């Protein structure tokens, strides 16, 4: 967004690519590492922008996989 508080990510599950929107997580995202496996909590949503409609996930929380 204009205020640079939000992050849009592309995450993979197997061979599927999932678009993830992380509201107000820009500062926290500095600690996320490309190539790391994460467990995520999300809510599915529909993104409608400029005539395009697509499914996305709204990130609620994440942690590195295996960190119970």
PQR file with spaces between the fields and no chain letter, atoms N, CA, C, O and H, PARSE charges and radii, in Angstrom:
ATOM       1  N    UNK     1       0.815   -1.195    0.000 -0.4000 1.5000
ATOM       2  CA   UNK     1       0.000    0.000    0.000 -0.0000 2.0000
ATOM       3  C    UNK     1       0.855    1.254    0.000  0.5500 1.7000
ATOM       4  O    UNK     1       2.081    1.176    0.076 -0.5500 1.4000
ATOM       5  N    UNK     2       0.222    2.391   -0.084 -0.4000 1.5000
ATOM       6  CA   UNK     2       0.931    3.664   -0.101 -0.0000 2.0000
ATOM       7  C    UNK     2       1.766    3.877    1.155  0.5500 1.7000
ATOM       8  O    UNK     2       2.845    4.465    1.093 -0.5500 1.4000
ATOM       9  H    UNK     2      -0.774    2.455   -0.145  0.4000 1.0000
ATOM      10  N    UNK     3       1.273    3.402    2.286 -0.4000 1.5000
ATOM      11  CA   UNK     3       1.989    3.614    3.545 -0.0000 2.0000
ATOM      12  C    UNK     3       3.034    2.541    3.823  0.5500 1.7000
ATOM      13  O    UNK     3       3.683    2.569    4.869 -0.5500 1.4000
ATOM      14  H    UNK     3       0.396    2.924    2.336  0.4000 1.0000
ATOM      15  N    UNK     4       3.207    1.596    2.903 -0.4000 1.5000
ATOM      16  CA   UNK     4       4.249    0.558    2.985 -0.0000 2.0000
ATOM      17  C    UNK     4       4.116   -0.340    4.219  0.5500 1.7000
ATOM      18  O    UNK     4       5.124   -0.780    4.772 -0.5500 1.4000
ATOM      19  H    UNK     4       2.680    1.573    2.053  0.4000 1.0000
ATOM      20  N    UNK     5       2.883   -0.614    4.654 -0.4000 1.5000
ATOM      21  CA   UNK     5       2.644   -1.467    5.819 -0.0000 2.0000
ATOM      22  C    UNK     5       2.284   -2.898    5.433  0.5500 1.7000
ATOM      23  O    UNK     5       2.305   -3.797    6.273 -0.5500 1.4000
ATOM      24  H    UNK     5       2.064   -0.256    4.205  0.4000 1.0000
ATOM      25  N    UNK     6       1.955   -3.106    4.166 -0.4000 1.5000
ATOM      26  CA   UNK     6       1.439   -4.400    3.733 -0.0000 2.0000
ATOM      27  C    UNK     6       2.443   -5.107    2.829  0.5500 1.7000
ATOM      28  O    UNK     6       3.290   -4.476    2.196 -0.5500 1.4000
ATOM      29  H    UNK     6       1.938   -2.376    3.483  0.4000 1.0000
ATOM      30  N    UNK     7       2.326   -6.443    2.785 -0.4000 1.5000
ATOM      31  CA   UNK     7       3.246   -7.251    1.981 -0.0000 2.0000
ATOM      32  C    UNK     7       2.429   -8.228    1.145  0.5500 1.7000
ATOM      33  O    UNK     7       1.477   -8.831    1.640 -0.5500 1.4000
ATOM      34  H    UNK     7       1.638   -6.956    3.298  0.4000 1.0000
ATOM      35  N    UNK     8       2.802   -8.381   -0.120 -0.4000 1.5000
ATOM      36  CA   UNK     8       2.207   -9.415   -0.969 -0.0000 2.0000
ATOM      37  C    UNK     8       3.294  -10.445   -1.230  0.5500 1.7000
ATOM      38  O    UNK     8       4.393  -10.109   -1.672 -0.5500 1.4000
ATOM      39  H    UNK     8       3.576   -7.891   -0.522  0.4000 1.0000
ATOM      40  N    UNK     9       2.975  -11.705   -0.950 -0.4000 1.5000
ATOM      41  CA   UNK     9       3.931  -12.803   -1.072 -0.0000 2.0000
ATOM      42  C    UNK     9       3.418  -13.836   -2.065  0.5500 1.7000
ATOM      43  O    UNK     9       2.216  -13.944   -2.306 -0.5500 1.4000
ATOM      44  H    UNK     9       2.082  -11.978   -0.591  0.4000 1.0000
ATOM      45  N    UNK    10       4.332  -14.579   -2.627 -0.4000 1.5000
ATOM      46  CA   UNK    10       4.004  -15.775   -3.391 -0.0000 2.0000
ATOM      47  C    UNK    10       4.576  -16.943   -2.610  0.5500 1.7000
ATOM      48  O    UNK    10       5.787  -17.023   -2.404 -0.5500 1.4000
ATOM      49  H    UNK    10       5.309  -14.491   -2.431  0.4000 1.0000
ATOM      50  N    UNK    11       3.714  -17.846   -2.176 -0.4000 1.5000
ATOM      51  CA   UNK    11       4.150  -19.020   -1.424 -0.0000 2.0000
ATOM      52  C    UNK    11       3.792  -20.266   -2.219  0.5500 1.7000
ATOM      53  O    UNK    11       2.797  -20.285   -2.943 -0.5500 1.4000
ATOM      54  H    UNK    11       2.730  -17.781   -2.344  0.4000 1.0000
ATOM      55  N    UNK    12       4.606  -21.303   -2.082 -0.4000 1.5000
ATOM      56  CA   UNK    12       4.364  -22.561   -2.799 -0.0000 2.0000
ATOM      57  C    UNK    12       3.945  -23.649   -1.829  0.5500 1.7000
ATOM      58  O    UNK    12       4.482  -23.776   -0.729 -0.5500 1.4000
ATOM      59  H    UNK    12       5.414  -21.287   -1.494  0.4000 1.0000
ATOM      60  N    UNK    13       2.972  -24.428   -2.268 -0.4000 1.5000
ATOM      61  CA   UNK    13       2.572  -25.660   -1.592 -0.0000 2.0000
ATOM      62  C    UNK    13       2.654  -26.730   -2.652  0.5500 1.7000
ATOM      63  O    UNK    13       1.782  -26.826   -3.515 -0.5500 1.4000
ATOM      64  H    UNK    13       2.535  -24.326   -3.161  0.4000 1.0000
ATOM      65  N    UNK    14       3.721  -27.554   -2.591 -0.4000 1.5000
ATOM      66  CA   UNK    14       3.951  -28.518   -3.661 -0.0000 2.0000
ATOM      67  C    UNK    14       4.240  -27.770   -4.942  0.5500 1.7000
ATOM      68  O    UNK    14       5.162  -26.957   -4.999 -0.5500 1.4000
ATOM      69  H    UNK    14       4.430  -27.476   -1.890  0.4000 1.0000
ATOM      70  N    UNK    15       3.442  -28.045   -5.986 -0.4000 1.5000
ATOM      71  CA   UNK    15       3.640  -27.330   -7.250 -0.0000 2.0000
ATOM      72  C    UNK    15       2.639  -26.190   -7.436  0.5500 1.7000
ATOM      73  O    UNK    15       2.563  -25.600   -8.514 -0.5500 1.4000
ATOM      74  H    UNK    15       2.693  -28.706   -5.939  0.4000 1.0000
ATOM      75  N    UNK    16       1.867  -25.877   -6.386 -0.4000 1.5000
ATOM      76  CA   UNK    16       0.866  -24.811   -6.446 -0.0000 2.0000
ATOM      77  C    UNK    16       1.431  -23.513   -5.884  0.5500 1.7000
ATOM      78  O    UNK    16       2.052  -23.506   -4.821 -0.5500 1.4000
ATOM      79  H    UNK    16       1.928  -26.357   -5.511  0.4000 1.0000
ATOM      80  N    UNK    17       1.214  -22.420   -6.597 -0.4000 1.5000
ATOM      81  CA   UNK    17       1.622  -21.100   -6.148 -0.0000 2.0000
ATOM      82  C    UNK    17       0.411  -20.403   -5.542  0.5500 1.7000
ATOM      83  O    UNK    17      -0.653  -20.363   -6.160 -0.5500 1.4000
ATOM      84  H    UNK    17       0.709  -22.425   -7.461  0.4000 1.0000
ATOM      85  N    UNK    18       0.560  -19.857   -4.343 -0.4000 1.5000
ATOM      86  CA   UNK    18      -0.523  -19.181   -3.641 -0.0000 2.0000
ATOM      87  C    UNK    18      -0.115  -17.734   -3.394  0.5500 1.7000
ATOM      88  O    UNK    18       0.964  -17.470   -2.864 -0.5500 1.4000
ATOM      89  H    UNK    18       1.424  -19.890   -3.841  0.4000 1.0000
ATOM      90  N    UNK    19      -0.978  -16.800   -3.779 -0.4000 1.5000
ATOM      91  CA   UNK    19      -0.740  -15.391   -3.493 -0.0000 2.0000
ATOM      92  C    UNK    19      -1.244  -15.099   -2.085  0.5500 1.7000
ATOM      93  O    UNK    19      -2.378  -15.430   -1.738 -0.5500 1.4000
ATOM      94  H    UNK    19      -1.855  -17.014   -4.210  0.4000 1.0000
ATOM      95  N    UNK    20      -0.393  -14.480   -1.286 -0.4000 1.5000
ATOM      96  CA   UNK    20      -0.708  -14.211    0.114 -0.0000 2.0000
ATOM      97  C    UNK    20      -0.565  -12.714    0.369  0.5500 1.7000
ATOM      98  O    UNK    20       0.430  -12.098   -0.011 -0.5500 1.4000
ATOM      99  H    UNK    20       0.528  -14.212   -1.568  0.4000 1.0000
ATOM     100  N    UNK    21      -1.574  -12.142    1.019 -0.4000 1.5000
ATOM     101  CA   UNK    21      -1.531  -10.738    1.401 -0.0000 2.0000
ATOM     102  C    UNK    21      -1.368  -10.671    2.911  0.5500 1.7000
ATOM     103  O    UNK    21      -2.134  -11.288    3.651 -0.5500 1.4000
ATOM     104  H    UNK    21      -2.382  -12.643    1.328  0.4000 1.0000
ATOM     105  N    UNK    22      -0.369   -9.922    3.367 -0.4000 1.5000
ATOM     106  CA   UNK    22      -0.084   -9.784    4.798 -0.0000 2.0000
ATOM     107  C    UNK    22      -0.316   -8.326    5.192  0.5500 1.7000
ATOM     108  O    UNK    22       0.548   -7.471    4.999 -0.5500 1.4000
ATOM     109  H    UNK    22       0.253   -9.421    2.765  0.4000 1.0000
ATOM     110  N    UNK    23      -1.498   -8.059    5.746 -0.4000 1.5000
ATOM     111  CA   UNK    23      -1.841   -6.701    6.171 -0.0000 2.0000
ATOM     112  C    UNK    23      -1.010   -6.309    7.390  0.5500 1.7000
ATOM     113  O    UNK    23      -0.893   -7.088    8.336 -0.5500 1.4000
ATOM     114  H    UNK    23      -2.201   -8.754    5.903  0.4000 1.0000
ATOM     115  N    UNK    24      -0.439   -5.120    7.374 -0.4000 1.5000
ATOM     116  CA   UNK    24       0.306   -4.557    8.502 -0.0000 2.0000
ATOM     117  C    UNK    24       1.452   -5.440    8.981  0.5500 1.7000
ATOM     118  O    UNK    24       1.741   -5.485   10.176 -0.5500 1.4000
ATOM     119  H    UNK    24      -0.534   -4.487    6.605  0.4000 1.0000
ATOM     120  N    UNK    25       2.105   -6.139    8.063 -0.4000 1.5000
ATOM     121  CA   UNK    25       3.193   -7.047    8.435 -0.0000 2.0000
ATOM     122  C    UNK    25       4.514   -6.700    7.744  0.5500 1.7000
ATOM     123  O    UNK    25       5.437   -7.514    7.751 -0.5500 1.4000
ATOM     124  H    UNK    25       1.870   -6.102    7.091  0.4000 1.0000
ATOM     125  N    UNK    26       4.621   -5.515    7.151 -0.4000 1.5000
ATOM     126  CA   UNK    26       5.833   -5.163    6.415 -0.0000 2.0000
ATOM     127  C    UNK    26       7.066   -5.192    7.314  0.5500 1.7000
ATOM     128  O    UNK    26       8.104   -5.724    6.921 -0.5500 1.4000
ATOM     129  H    UNK    26       3.871   -4.853    7.145  0.4000 1.0000
ATOM     130  N    UNK    27       6.965   -4.635    8.496 -0.4000 1.5000
ATOM     131  CA   UNK    27       8.119   -4.606    9.401 -0.0000 2.0000
ATOM     132  C    UNK    27       8.511   -6.024    9.826  0.5500 1.7000
ATOM     133  O    UNK    27       9.692   -6.371    9.836 -0.5500 1.4000
ATOM     134  H    UNK    27       6.122   -4.202    8.815  0.4000 1.0000
ATOM     135  N    UNK    28       7.526   -6.825   10.172 -0.4000 1.5000
ATOM     136  CA   UNK    28       7.764   -8.215   10.583 -0.0000 2.0000
ATOM     137  C    UNK    28       8.366   -9.048    9.449  0.5500 1.7000
ATOM     138  O    UNK    28       9.156   -9.959    9.693 -0.5500 1.4000
ATOM     139  H    UNK    28       6.567   -6.543   10.164  0.4000 1.0000
ATOM     140  N    UNK    29       7.989   -8.731    8.212 -0.4000 1.5000
ATOM     141  CA   UNK    29       8.438   -9.530    7.068 -0.0000 2.0000
ATOM     142  C    UNK    29       9.943   -9.451    6.844  0.5500 1.7000
ATOM     143  O    UNK    29      10.499  -10.289    6.135 -0.5500 1.4000
ATOM     144  H    UNK    29       7.347   -7.990    8.013  0.4000 1.0000
ATOM     145  N    UNK    30      10.602   -8.484    7.420 -0.4000 1.5000
ATOM     146  CA   UNK    30      12.061   -8.388    7.293 -0.0000 2.0000
ATOM     147  C    UNK    30      12.754   -9.617    7.873  0.5500 1.7000
ATOM     148  O    UNK    30      13.899   -9.906    7.525 -0.5500 1.4000
ATOM     149  H    UNK    30      10.150   -7.803    7.997  0.4000 1.0000
ATOM     150  N    UNK    31      12.063  -10.345    8.760 -0.4000 1.5000
ATOM     151  CA   UNK    31      12.620  -11.545    9.391 -0.0000 2.0000
ATOM     152  C    UNK    31      12.282  -12.835    8.644  0.5500 1.7000
ATOM     153  O    UNK    31      12.768  -13.902    9.017 -0.5500 1.4000
ATOM     154  H    UNK    31      11.133  -10.111    9.043  0.4000 1.0000
ATOM     155  N    UNK    32      11.463  -12.758    7.603 -0.4000 1.5000
ATOM     156  CA   UNK    32      11.084  -13.942    6.835 -0.0000 2.0000
ATOM     157  C    UNK    32      12.164  -14.239    5.809  0.5500 1.7000
ATOM     158  O    UNK    32      12.729  -13.323    5.210 -0.5500 1.4000
ATOM     159  H    UNK    32      11.068  -11.890    7.300  0.4000 1.0000
ATOM     160  N    UNK    33      12.449  -15.517    5.607 -0.4000 1.5000
ATOM     161  CA   UNK    33      13.536  -15.926    4.731 -0.0000 2.0000
ATOM     162  C    UNK    33      13.027  -16.708    3.530  0.5500 1.7000
ATOM     163  O    UNK    33      12.273  -17.669    3.682 -0.5500 1.4000
ATOM     164  H    UNK    33      11.990  -16.261    6.093  0.4000 1.0000
ATOM     165  N    UNK    34      13.436  -16.297    2.344 -0.4000 1.5000
ATOM     166  CA   UNK    34      13.099  -17.026    1.130 -0.0000 2.0000
ATOM     167  C    UNK    34      13.671  -18.433    1.209  0.5500 1.7000
ATOM     168  O    UNK    34      14.816  -18.620    1.620 -0.5500 1.4000
ATOM     169  H    UNK    34      14.048  -15.516    2.220  0.4000 1.0000
ATOM     170  N    UNK    35      12.881  -19.416    0.820 -0.4000 1.5000
ATOM     171  CA   UNK    35      13.335  -20.798    0.822 -0.0000 2.0000
ATOM     172  C    UNK    35      13.051  -21.540    2.118  0.5500 1.7000
ATOM     173  O    UNK    35      13.211  -22.759    2.176 -0.5500 1.4000
ATOM     174  H    UNK    35      11.950  -19.264    0.486  0.4000 1.0000
ATOM     175  N    UNK    36      12.631  -20.823    3.163 -0.4000 1.5000
ATOM     176  CA   UNK    36      12.280  -21.450    4.433 -0.0000 2.0000
ATOM     177  C    UNK    36      10.865  -22.000    4.340  0.5500 1.7000
ATOM     178  O    UNK    36      10.005  -21.382    3.713 -0.5500 1.4000
ATOM     179  H    UNK    36      12.502  -19.832    3.115  0.4000 1.0000
ATOM     180  N    UNK    37      10.610  -23.146    4.950 -0.4000 1.5000
ATOM     181  CA   UNK    37       9.268  -23.716    5.007 -0.0000 2.0000
ATOM     182  C    UNK    37       8.555  -23.158    6.232  0.5500 1.7000
ATOM     183  O    UNK    37       9.077  -23.217    7.345 -0.5500 1.4000
ATOM     184  H    UNK    37      11.309  -23.648    5.460  0.4000 1.0000
ATOM     185  N    UNK    38       7.350  -22.611    6.019 -0.4000 1.5000
ATOM     186  CA   UNK    38       6.560  -22.016    7.097 -0.0000 2.0000
ATOM     187  C    UNK    38       5.211  -22.717    7.224  0.5500 1.7000
ATOM     188  O    UNK    38       4.648  -23.197    6.240 -0.5500 1.4000
ATOM     189  H    UNK    38       6.926  -22.563    5.114  0.4000 1.0000
ATOM     190  N    UNK    39       4.707  -22.766    8.452 -0.4000 1.5000
ATOM     191  CA   UNK    39       3.316  -23.114    8.708 -0.0000 2.0000
ATOM     192  C    UNK    39       2.585  -21.778    8.761  0.5500 1.7000
ATOM     193  O    UNK    39       3.034  -20.852    9.436 -0.5500 1.4000
ATOM     194  H    UNK    39       5.165  -22.375    9.251  0.4000 1.0000
ATOM     195  N    UNK    40       1.455  -21.672    8.051 -0.4000 1.5000
ATOM     196  CA   UNK    40       0.736  -20.405    8.057 -0.0000 2.0000
ATOM     197  C    UNK    40      -0.719  -20.596    8.448  0.5500 1.7000
ATOM     198  O    UNK    40      -1.327  -21.631    8.173 -0.5500 1.4000
ATOM     199  H    UNK    40       1.090  -22.424    7.502  0.4000 1.0000
ATOM     200  N    UNK    41      -1.265  -19.570    9.097 -0.4000 1.5000
ATOM     201  CA   UNK    41      -2.700  -19.473    9.359 -0.0000 2.0000
ATOM     202  C    UNK    41      -3.198  -18.354    8.449  0.5500 1.7000
ATOM     203  O    UNK    41      -2.612  -17.272    8.416 -0.5500 1.4000
ATOM     204  H    UNK    41      -0.771  -18.730    9.320  0.4000 1.0000
ATOM     205  N    UNK    42      -4.278  -18.611    7.711 -0.4000 1.5000
ATOM     206  CA   UNK    42      -4.774  -17.622    6.759 -0.0000 2.0000
ATOM     207  C    UNK    42      -6.275  -17.751    6.588  0.5500 1.7000
ATOM     208  O    UNK    42      -6.885  -18.747    6.975 -0.5500 1.4000
ATOM     209  H    UNK    42      -4.754  -19.490    7.738  0.4000 1.0000
ATOM     210  N    UNK    43      -6.851  -16.721    6.000 -0.4000 1.5000
ATOM     211  CA   UNK    43      -8.247  -16.743    5.584 -0.0000 2.0000
ATOM     212  C    UNK    43      -8.268  -16.575    4.072  0.5500 1.7000
ATOM     213  O    UNK    43      -7.622  -15.672    3.543 -0.5500 1.4000
ATOM     214  H    UNK    43      -6.356  -15.912    5.686  0.4000 1.0000
ATOM     215  N    UNK    44      -9.000  -17.430    3.371 -0.4000 1.5000
ATOM     216  CA   UNK    44      -9.099  -17.262    1.920 -0.0000 2.0000
ATOM     217  C    UNK    44      -9.973  -16.044    1.606  0.5500 1.7000
ATOM     218  O    UNK    44     -10.911  -15.735    2.341 -0.5500 1.4000
ATOM     219  H    UNK    44      -9.526  -18.165    3.801  0.4000 1.0000
ATOM     220  N    UNK    45      -9.655  -15.363    0.509 -0.4000 1.5000
ATOM     221  CA   UNK    45     -10.458  -14.212    0.101 -0.0000 2.0000
ATOM     222  C    UNK    45     -10.399  -14.082   -1.420  0.5500 1.7000
ATOM     223  O    UNK    45      -9.607  -14.745   -2.091 -0.5500 1.4000
ATOM     224  H    UNK    45      -8.894  -15.614   -0.089  0.4000 1.0000
ATOM     225  N    UNK    46     -11.251  -13.218   -1.937 -0.4000 1.5000
ATOM     226  CA   UNK    46     -11.294  -12.925   -3.367 -0.0000 2.0000
ATOM     227  C    UNK    46     -10.748  -11.516   -3.562  0.5500 1.7000
ATOM     228  O    UNK    46     -11.186  -10.575   -2.900 -0.5500 1.4000
ATOM     229  H    UNK    46     -11.894  -12.680   -1.393  0.4000 1.0000
ATOM     230  N    UNK    47      -9.793  -11.378   -4.473 -0.4000 1.5000
ATOM     231  CA   UNK    47      -9.227  -10.082   -4.813 -0.0000 2.0000
ATOM     232  C    UNK    47      -9.806   -9.646   -6.154  0.5500 1.7000
ATOM     233  O    UNK    47      -9.610  -10.325   -7.161 -0.5500 1.4000
ATOM     234  H    UNK    47      -9.437  -12.142   -5.011  0.4000 1.0000
ATOM     235  N    UNK    48     -10.512   -8.525   -6.177 -0.4000 1.5000
ATOM     236  CA   UNK    48     -11.054   -7.954   -7.405 -0.0000 2.0000
ATOM     237  C    UNK    48     -10.375   -6.612   -7.613  0.5500 1.7000
ATOM     238  O    UNK    48     -10.557   -5.689   -6.819 -0.5500 1.4000
ATOM     239  H    UNK    48     -10.671   -7.973   -5.358  0.4000 1.0000
ATOM     240  N    UNK    49      -9.589   -6.502   -8.680 -0.4000 1.5000
ATOM     241  CA   UNK    49      -8.865   -5.263   -8.955 -0.0000 2.0000
ATOM     242  C    UNK    49      -8.715   -5.073  -10.445  0.5500 1.7000
ATOM     243  O    UNK    49      -8.240   -5.967  -11.146 -0.5500 1.4000
ATOM     244  H    UNK    49      -9.441   -7.251   -9.325  0.4000 1.0000
ATOM     245  N    UNK    50      -9.111   -3.934  -10.927 -0.4000 1.5000
ATOM     246  CA   UNK    50      -9.038   -3.577  -12.347 -0.0000 2.0000
ATOM     247  C    UNK    50      -9.645   -4.658  -13.246  0.5500 1.7000
ATOM     248  O    UNK    50      -9.074   -5.017  -14.275 -0.5500 1.4000
ATOM     249  H    UNK    50      -9.497   -3.208  -10.357  0.4000 1.0000
ATOM     250  N    UNK    51     -10.795   -5.163  -12.846 -0.4000 1.5000
ATOM     251  CA   UNK    51     -11.497   -6.142  -13.659 -0.0000 2.0000
ATOM     252  C    UNK    51     -11.005   -7.569  -13.529  0.5500 1.7000
ATOM     253  O    UNK    51     -11.572   -8.476  -14.136 -0.5500 1.4000
ATOM     254  H    UNK    51     -11.259   -4.871  -12.009  0.4000 1.0000
ATOM     255  N    UNK    52      -9.954   -7.782  -12.743 -0.4000 1.5000
ATOM     256  CA   UNK    52      -9.430   -9.142  -12.544 -0.0000 2.0000
ATOM     257  C    UNK    52      -9.929   -9.679  -11.207  0.5500 1.7000
ATOM     258  O    UNK    52      -9.982   -8.955  -10.213 -0.5500 1.4000
ATOM     259  H    UNK    52      -9.493   -7.044  -12.250  0.4000 1.0000
ATOM     260  N    UNK    53     -10.288  -10.942  -11.198 -0.4000 1.5000
ATOM     261  CA   UNK    53     -10.760  -11.604   -9.981 -0.0000 2.0000
ATOM     262  C    UNK    53      -9.874  -12.813   -9.735  0.5500 1.7000
ATOM     263  O    UNK    53      -9.704  -13.653  -10.619 -0.5500 1.4000
ATOM     264  H    UNK    53     -10.245  -11.530  -12.005  0.4000 1.0000
ATOM     265  N    UNK    54      -9.303  -12.905   -8.524 -0.4000 1.5000
ATOM     266  CA   UNK    54      -8.468  -14.062   -8.204 -0.0000 2.0000
ATOM     267  C    UNK    54      -8.571  -14.404   -6.725  0.5500 1.7000
ATOM     268  O    UNK    54      -8.876  -13.549   -5.893 -0.5500 1.4000
ATOM     269  H    UNK    54      -9.441  -12.223   -7.806  0.4000 1.0000
ATOM     270  N    UNK    55      -8.315  -15.652   -6.419 -0.4000 1.5000
ATOM     271  CA   UNK    55      -8.309  -16.120   -5.042 -0.0000 2.0000
ATOM     272  C    UNK    55      -6.959  -15.764   -4.420  0.5500 1.7000
ATOM     273  O    UNK    55      -5.918  -15.886   -5.065 -0.5500 1.4000
ATOM     274  H    UNK    55      -8.068  -16.346   -7.095  0.4000 1.0000
ATOM     275  N    UNK    56      -6.986  -15.330   -3.180 -0.4000 1.5000
ATOM     276  CA   UNK    56      -5.758  -15.065   -2.449 -0.0000 2.0000
ATOM     277  C    UNK    56      -5.953  -15.509   -1.011  0.5500 1.7000
ATOM     278  O    UNK    56      -7.070  -15.811   -0.591 -0.5500 1.4000
ATOM     279  H    UNK    56      -7.832  -15.231   -2.656  0.4000 1.0000
ATOM     280  N    UNK    57      -4.875  -15.548   -0.269 -0.4000 1.5000
ATOM     281  CA   UNK    57      -4.922  -15.880    1.151 -0.0000 2.0000
ATOM     282  C    UNK    57      -4.522  -14.631    1.936  0.5500 1.7000
ATOM     283  O    UNK    57      -3.547  -13.963    1.594 -0.5500 1.4000
ATOM     284  H    UNK    57      -3.967  -15.303   -0.611  0.4000 1.0000
ATOM     285  N    UNK    58      -5.276  -14.322    2.985 -0.4000 1.5000
ATOM     286  CA   UNK    58      -4.918  -13.218    3.870 -0.0000 2.0000
ATOM     287  C    UNK    58      -4.223  -13.817    5.090  0.5500 1.7000
ATOM     288  O    UNK    58      -4.834  -14.531    5.885 -0.5500 1.4000
ATOM     289  H    UNK    58      -6.068  -14.865    3.263  0.4000 1.0000
ATOM     290  N    UNK    59      -2.949  -13.513    5.219 -0.4000 1.5000
ATOM     291  CA   UNK    59      -2.123  -14.079    6.287 -0.0000 2.0000
ATOM     292  C    UNK    59      -2.589  -13.595    7.652  0.5500 1.7000
ATOM     293  O    UNK    59      -2.804  -12.400    7.856 -0.5500 1.4000
ATOM     294  H    UNK    59      -2.452  -12.933    4.573  0.4000 1.0000
ATOM     295  N    UNK    60      -2.741  -14.517    8.573 -0.4000 1.5000
ATOM     296  CA   UNK    60      -3.057  -14.190    9.965 -0.0000 2.0000
ATOM     297  C    UNK    60      -1.822  -14.359   10.846  0.5500 1.7000
ATOM     298  O    UNK    60      -1.555  -13.533   11.719 -0.5500 1.4000
ATOM     299  H    UNK    60      -2.566  -15.487    8.407  0.4000 1.0000
ATOM     300  N    UNK    61      -1.065  -15.443   10.607 -0.4000 1.5000
ATOM     301  CA   UNK    61       0.138  -15.711   11.391 -0.0000 2.0000
ATOM     302  C    UNK    61       0.999  -16.729   10.643  0.5500 1.7000
ATOM     303  O    UNK    61       0.500  -17.473    9.799 -0.5500 1.4000
ATOM     304  H    UNK    61      -1.282  -16.113    9.897  0.4000 1.0000
ATOM     305  N    UNK    62       2.289  -16.756   10.959 -0.4000 1.5000
ATOM     306  CA   UNK    62       3.156  -17.783   10.410 -0.0000 2.0000
ATOM     307  C    UNK    62       4.299  -18.057   11.357  0.5500 1.7000
ATOM     308  O    UNK    62       4.657  -17.226   12.192 -0.5500 1.4000
ATOM     309  H    UNK    62       2.694  -16.152   11.645  0.4000 1.0000
ATOM     310  N    UNK    63       4.870  -19.252   11.210 -0.4000 1.5000
ATOM     311  CA   UNK    63       6.052  -19.643   11.991 -0.0000 2.0000
ATOM     312  C    UNK    63       6.841  -20.636   11.157  0.5500 1.7000
ATOM     313  O    UNK    63       6.269  -21.341   10.326 -0.5500 1.4000
ATOM     314  H    UNK    63       4.580  -19.927   10.532  0.4000 1.0000
ATOM     315  N    UNK    64       8.148  -20.699   11.371 -0.4000 1.5000
ATOM     316  CA   UNK    64       8.931  -21.700   10.654 -0.0000 2.0000
ATOM     317  C    UNK    64       8.390  -23.099   10.945  0.5500 1.7000
ATOM     318  O    UNK    64       8.054  -23.408   12.088 -0.5500 1.4000
ATOM     319  H    UNK    64       8.612  -20.126   12.047  0.4000 1.0000
ATOM     320  N    UNK    65       8.306  -23.934    9.932 -0.4000 1.5000
ATOM     321  CA   UNK    65       7.793  -25.289   10.061 -0.0000 2.0000
ATOM     322  C    UNK    65       8.607  -26.077   11.092  0.5500 1.7000
ATOM     323  O    UNK    65       9.837  -26.044   11.093 -0.5500 1.4000
ATOM     324  H    UNK    65       8.579  -23.683    9.003  0.4000 1.0000
ATOM     325  N    UNK    66       7.890  -26.784   11.966 -0.4000 1.5000
ATOM     326  CA   UNK    66       8.554  -27.620   12.957 -0.0000 2.0000
ATOM     327  C    UNK    66       8.821  -26.909   14.270  0.5500 1.7000
ATOM     328  O    UNK    66       9.300  -27.540   15.212 -0.5500 1.4000
ATOM     329  H    UNK    66       6.890  -26.811   11.965  0.4000 1.0000
ATOM     330  N    UNK    67       8.528  -25.615   14.371 -0.4000 1.5000
ATOM     331  CA   UNK    67       8.707  -24.886   15.633 -0.0000 2.0000
ATOM     332  C    UNK    67       7.399  -24.931   16.412  0.5500 1.7000
ATOM     333  O    UNK    67       6.563  -24.040   16.263 -0.5500 1.4000
ATOM     334  H    UNK    67       8.139  -25.101   13.606  0.4000 1.0000
ATOM     335  N    UNK    68       7.212  -25.935   17.224 -0.4000 1.5000
ATOM     336  CA   UNK    68       5.958  -26.082   17.983 -0.0000 2.0000
ATOM     337  C    UNK    68       5.950  -25.191   19.172  0.5500 1.7000
ATOM     338  O    UNK    68       4.978  -25.179   19.927 -0.5500 1.4000
ATOM     339  H    UNK    68       7.891  -26.659   17.345  0.4000 1.0000
